[in-house]
Amino acid sequence: MHQENHTRISEFFLLGFQSLSLFRIPFFILVFSLYVITTTGNLFIVVLVSLSHTFHTPMYFFLGHLSLCDTLLSTNVIPNMLDVILKEGKTISLLNCLTQLQMFGWCCIAECYILSVMSCDRYLAICNPLRYSSIMDFKMCLCLAMLSWSLGFFFAFINRVLIYELEFCNHNIIDNFFCEFLPIVDLSCSDTSVVELEVSLITPFVLLFPFVFVIVTYVYIFFTILGISSSTGRQKAFSTCSSHLSVVFLFYGTLISIYLSPSKGYSLNINKVTSLFYTMVTPLFNPIIYSLRNQEIRKAFKAFIK
């Protein structure tokens, strides 16, 4: 019998950014500084929403979950990325790689649903204000938040289980700074059709449908705002939605650019830049956008500093 000469792979090597050379230390300092600012800003919002009675409203409740999601997403990727930058590459076991991939998928999917829930909250507040308080009570908010986290974990766990069944042999180099779906699947020497089919089936539910839902709700919100007679009322209604819309287009834009593009022939350098954008830049911008556009958060931040 013919036996194929394959070496089973139990660990991968993350290449990271190989062309940094003299800029390695400055880049490390930059990434570390941005990570500290990101976690500090998002954790500040989480603590603020949890402890201050002023922010015990559905909008801030979901904002707290969004900030928690961004904190977990950054913490899952950036510390390991800093190690990769310093060592100019790093070895990671298959188990740890799949754990990082699952955690990354969990946070991304949960954030998609949380952003959709936030748009639903704004729709009810603006388009149906009389029934808003009775519908969006604490029990409903808690159920929607837990459902978002649960669906994110469920879909990410299925993806991990299917990838774990794949065989990896001969090649173990991942040309990225963390364990991402496409580079891992490309290294497999077994049939990946089941994994690819699973991703094709769940992508509309975790990415397209939530995004379309956000767009549809904001179309209704937009026409409702136009129908407000007072210019002050229109401005106030729009200001409560502008921050959320900015975060939505920032987050969904980067994800759609990767996961709806053809998997074959994609540029690794472009993929690294885009991955860097939604693992570090997007979580950094979320607290900044909400803080700049929200007067209550600015006042709370000033009081905290004093």
Secondary structure per residue as TSV (DSSP state, phi and psi in degrees):
chain	resnum	aa	ss	phi	psi
A	1	M	-	360.0	144.1
A	2	H	-	-85.8	125.0
A	3	Q	-	-112.3	121.6
A	4	E	-	-69.6	138.9
A	5	N	-	-86.9	82.2
A	6	H	-	-115.5	141.5
A	7	T	-	-106.4	119.3
A	8	R	B	-68.7	134.2
A	9	I	-	-98.4	130.3
A	10	S	-	-117.3	-0.6
A	11	E	E	-152.0	156.0
A	12	F	E	-118.4	162.6
A	13	F	E	-119.0	118.1
A	14	L	E	-85.6	118.5
A	15	L	-	-72.8	-37.2
A	16	G	-	72.0	-133.8
A	17	F	-	-111.5	96.8
A	18	Q	T	-78.2	-18.3
A	19	S	T	-99.1	18.5
A	20	L	-	-76.1	-41.4
A	21	S	G	47.2	-110.4
A	22	L	G	-69.1	-18.8
A	23	F	G	-91.0	8.8
A	24	R	H	-63.3	-49.5
A	25	I	H	-67.5	-47.1
A	26	P	H	-58.7	-38.2
A	27	F	H	-67.0	-38.8
A	28	F	H	-61.0	-45.4
A	29	I	H	-63.3	-40.5
A	30	L	H	-63.3	-48.3
A	31	V	H	-64.2	-42.6
A	32	F	H	-62.4	-42.2
A	33	S	H	-64.0	-44.2
A	34	L	H	-65.5	-35.5
A	35	Y	H	-65.5	-42.4
A	36	V	H	-63.0	-43.6
A	37	I	H	-64.5	-41.4
A	38	T	H	-62.6	-51.5
A	39	T	H	-66.1	-38.2
A	40	T	H	-64.3	-46.0
A	41	G	H	-64.0	-45.1
A	42	N	H	-70.8	-40.2
A	43	L	H	-67.2	-32.0
A	44	F	H	-61.6	-43.0
A	45	I	H	-66.2	-40.4
A	46	V	H	-61.1	-46.7
A	47	V	H	-66.4	-40.2
A	48	L	H	-62.2	-46.2
A	49	V	H	-66.7	-34.5
A	50	S	H	-74.9	-37.1
A	51	L	H	-100.4	-29.9
A	52	S	-	-89.6	127.7
A	53	H	G	-68.0	-21.9
A	54	T	G	-62.9	-29.7
A	55	F	G	-103.9	18.4
A	56	H	-	-86.7	61.3
A	57	T	S	-126.8	159.2
A	58	P	H	-55.2	-41.6
A	59	M	H	-60.6	-46.6
A	60	Y	H	-75.0	-28.9
A	61	F	H	-60.0	-48.0
A	62	F	H	-70.7	-32.6
A	63	L	H	-62.7	-38.0
A	64	G	H	-62.5	-41.4
A	65	H	H	-67.1	-36.9
A	66	L	H	-63.2	-43.1
A	67	S	H	-66.9	-38.2
A	68	L	H	-63.3	-39.5
A	69	C	H	-63.2	-43.4
A	70	D	H	-65.4	-37.6
A	71	T	H	-63.7	-45.5
A	72	L	H	-65.7	-38.6
A	73	L	H	-63.1	-47.0
A	74	S	H	-66.7	-42.3
A	75	T	H	-68.1	-28.3
A	76	N	H	-69.5	-30.5
A	77	V	H	-109.4	-48.2
A	78	I	H	-65.4	-47.3
A	79	P	H	-56.2	-42.5
A	80	N	H	-66.2	-35.3
A	81	M	H	-64.7	-39.0
A	82	L	H	-62.3	-39.6
A	83	D	H	-64.6	-39.6
A	84	V	H	-63.7	-40.0
A	85	I	H	-65.0	-45.5
A	86	L	H	-64.7	-43.4
A	87	K	H	-88.8	-1.3
A	88	E	T	55.0	45.2
A	89	G	S	127.5	154.6
A	90	K	E	-154.7	142.6
A	91	T	E	-89.9	134.7
A	92	I	E	-134.8	137.3
A	93	S	E	-70.2	159.6
A	94	L	H	-61.0	-40.5
A	95	L	H	-64.0	-46.7
A	96	N	H	-66.5	-34.5
A	97	C	H	-65.1	-44.5
A	98	L	H	-69.5	-32.0
A	99	T	H	-66.2	-42.2
A	100	Q	H	-65.1	-40.5
A	101	L	H	-62.7	-43.0
A	102	Q	H	-65.1	-43.2
A	103	M	H	-64.1	-39.5
A	104	F	H	-64.1	-46.8
A	105	G	H	-63.8	-39.4
A	106	W	H	-58.8	-48.9
A	107	C	H	-65.7	-42.6
A	108	C	H	-64.9	-46.3
A	109	I	H	-66.9	-42.4
A	110	A	H	-60.9	-38.9
A	111	E	H	-67.0	-36.4
A	112	C	H	-58.4	-46.5
A	113	Y	H	-71.1	-37.2
A	114	I	H	-64.0	-40.2
A	115	L	H	-63.8	-36.1
A	116	S	H	-67.3	-41.8
A	117	V	H	-63.6	-38.1
A	118	M	H	-64.7	-36.7
A	119	S	H	-68.8	-36.2
A	120	C	H	-64.5	-38.8
A	121	D	H	-62.6	-43.7
A	122	R	H	-67.6	-35.5
A	123	Y	H	-62.3	-46.9
A	124	L	H	-66.5	-38.0
A	125	A	H	-67.4	-34.5
A	126	I	H	-97.1	-41.6
A	127	C	H	-89.2	-22.7
A	128	N	-	-139.8	61.0
A	129	P	H	-66.0	-28.9
A	130	L	H	-68.2	-31.8
A	131	R	H	-102.8	3.6
A	132	Y	H	-60.3	-49.8
A	133	S	H	-64.4	-36.6
A	134	S	H	-74.7	-30.8
A	135	I	H	-82.6	-51.6
A	136	M	S	-89.7	60.2
A	137	D	-	-83.4	179.4
A	138	F	H	-63.0	-38.7
A	139	K	H	-62.6	-43.0
A	140	M	H	-65.3	-42.9
A	141	C	H	-60.7	-44.0
A	142	L	H	-64.6	-41.8
A	143	C	H	-63.0	-43.4
A	144	L	H	-65.8	-40.1
A	145	A	H	-66.7	-46.2
A	146	M	H	-65.2	-35.0
A	147	L	H	-65.0	-39.8
A	148	S	H	-62.4	-46.7
A	149	W	H	-66.2	-39.7
A	150	S	H	-67.5	-44.0
A	151	L	H	-64.5	-39.2
A	152	G	H	-60.9	-45.0
A	153	F	H	-65.8	-40.9
A	154	F	H	-62.7	-50.9
A	155	F	H	-66.9	-38.2
A	156	A	H	-67.6	-36.3
A	157	F	H	-68.3	-41.4
A	158	I	H	-59.2	-43.6
A	159	N	H	-61.7	-41.6
A	160	R	H	-64.2	-44.1
A	161	V	H	-60.6	-43.7
A	162	L	H	-67.9	-39.2
A	163	I	H	-68.3	-34.0
A	164	Y	H	-63.8	-26.4
A	165	E	T	-77.0	-12.3
A	166	L	S	-74.5	157.6
A	167	E	-	-104.9	139.3
A	168	F	B	-122.4	126.0
A	169	C	B	-145.9	147.0
A	170	N	S	71.4	-58.4
A	171	H	-	-102.8	131.9
A	172	N	-	-137.2	16.4
A	173	I	E	-96.4	120.8
A	174	I	E	-102.4	115.1
A	175	D	S	-83.6	66.9
A	176	N	S	-160.1	175.5
A	177	F	S	-100.0	-1.0
A	178	F	S	-155.1	171.2
A	179	C	-	-80.5	103.9
A	180	E	-	-110.5	160.0
A	181	F	H	-60.1	-56.1
A	182	L	H	-60.9	-47.7
A	183	P	H	-62.0	-34.9
A	184	I	H	-68.9	-46.5
A	185	V	H	-63.7	-36.1
A	186	D	H	-64.6	-24.0
A	187	L	H	-82.4	-13.4
A	188	S	B	-69.9	141.2
A	189	C	-	-102.8	8.6
A	190	S	S	-110.7	179.6
A	191	D	-	-70.2	121.5
A	192	T	-	-105.1	13.2
A	193	S	H	-64.6	-34.8
A	194	V	H	-66.4	-43.7
A	195	V	H	-64.3	-44.2
A	196	E	H	-65.1	-37.4
A	197	L	H	-65.6	-41.3
A	198	E	H	-61.2	-43.1
A	199	V	H	-66.0	-40.0
A	200	S	H	-64.0	-33.6
A	201	L	H	-77.5	-37.5
A	202	I	H	-89.3	-18.7
A	203	T	H	-57.2	-43.8
A	204	P	I	-60.6	-34.9
A	205	F	I	-76.2	-29.4
A	206	V	I	-102.2	-13.5
A	207	L	I	-128.4	-56.9
A	208	L	I	-70.5	-52.2
A	209	F	H	-61.0	-46.2
A	210	P	H	-60.0	-38.8
A	211	F	H	-66.8	-44.0
A	212	V	H	-63.3	-39.0
A	213	F	H	-60.3	-42.9
A	214	V	H	-62.3	-44.1
A	215	I	H	-63.0	-45.0
A	216	V	H	-63.2	-45.2
A	217	T	H	-62.5	-37.1
A	218	Y	H	-76.0	-22.4
A	219	V	H	-65.1	-46.1
A	220	Y	H	-63.3	-41.4
A	221	I	H	-61.8	-41.9
A	222	F	H	-62.0	-46.3
A	223	F	H	-69.2	-32.0
A	224	T	H	-66.7	-41.9
A	225	I	H	-63.7	-38.8
A	226	L	H	-63.2	-27.1
A	227	G	T	-82.7	-5.8
A	228	I	-	-74.9	127.6
A	229	S	S	-73.3	-36.6
A	230	S	-	-80.8	131.0
A	231	S	H	-66.9	-34.3
A	232	T	H	-65.2	-40.3
A	233	G	H	-65.2	-40.3
A	234	R	H	-64.2	-42.9
A	235	Q	H	-65.3	-40.6
A	236	K	H	-67.0	-42.0
A	237	A	H	-64.9	-40.3
A	238	F	H	-69.6	-35.6
A	239	S	H	-65.4	-30.8
A	240	T	H	-74.1	-16.2
A	241	C	H	-104.5	-23.9
A	242	S	H	-63.6	-39.9
A	243	S	H	-62.5	-46.1
A	244	H	H	-63.9	-42.3
A	245	L	H	-62.3	-40.1
A	246	S	H	-61.3	-44.7
A	247	V	H	-66.3	-40.0
A	248	V	H	-60.0	-50.9
A	249	F	H	-69.4	-31.2
A	250	L	H	-67.4	-44.9
A	251	F	H	-75.1	-52.5
A	252	Y	H	-66.6	-33.5
A	253	G	H	-59.9	-44.6
A	254	T	H	-70.5	-39.9
A	255	L	H	-66.4	-44.6
A	256	I	H	-64.2	-36.1
A	257	S	H	-62.8	-27.3
A	258	I	H	-93.0	-53.7
A	259	Y	H	-85.1	-7.6
A	260	L	T	-107.6	3.0
A	261	S	S	-90.3	156.9
A	262	P	-	-58.9	135.4
A	263	S	S	-73.4	-25.4
A	264	K	T	-91.6	135.8
A	265	G	T	80.9	11.5
A	266	Y	-	-73.6	149.3
A	267	S	-	-78.0	126.4
A	268	L	H	-66.5	-37.6
A	269	N	H	-66.9	-42.3
A	270	I	H	-64.5	-39.1
A	271	N	H	-63.6	-38.7
A	272	K	H	-64.5	-44.4
A	273	V	H	-63.6	-44.7
A	274	T	H	-65.5	-40.9
A	275	S	H	-62.6	-40.5
A	276	L	H	-63.2	-33.2
A	277	F	I	-67.2	-49.3
A	278	Y	I	-89.2	-5.1
A	279	T	I	-96.9	-19.5
A	280	M	I	-127.4	-46.8
A	281	V	I	-73.5	-47.5
A	282	T	H	-60.7	-48.3
A	283	P	H	-61.8	-26.5
A	284	L	H	-73.6	-39.4
A	285	F	H	-74.5	-29.8
A	286	N	H	-55.9	-54.3
A	287	P	H	-66.2	-31.4
A	288	I	H	-66.5	-45.8
A	289	I	H	-61.9	-47.4
A	290	Y	H	-68.5	-33.9
A	291	S	H	-71.4	-39.9
A	292	L	H	-69.9	-33.4
A	293	R	H	-98.3	-3.2
A	294	N	-	-118.7	115.2
A	295	Q	H	-68.2	-36.1
A	296	E	H	-65.7	-40.0
A	297	I	H	-68.2	-38.6
A	298	R	H	-62.0	-42.4
A	299	K	H	-64.7	-42.1
A	300	A	H	-64.9	-37.8
A	301	F	H	-66.4	-42.2
A	302	K	H	-63.5	-40.9
A	303	A	H	-65.9	-36.1
A	304	F	H	-66.7	-41.0
A	305	I	H	-63.8	-42.1
A	306	K	-	-66.5	360.0
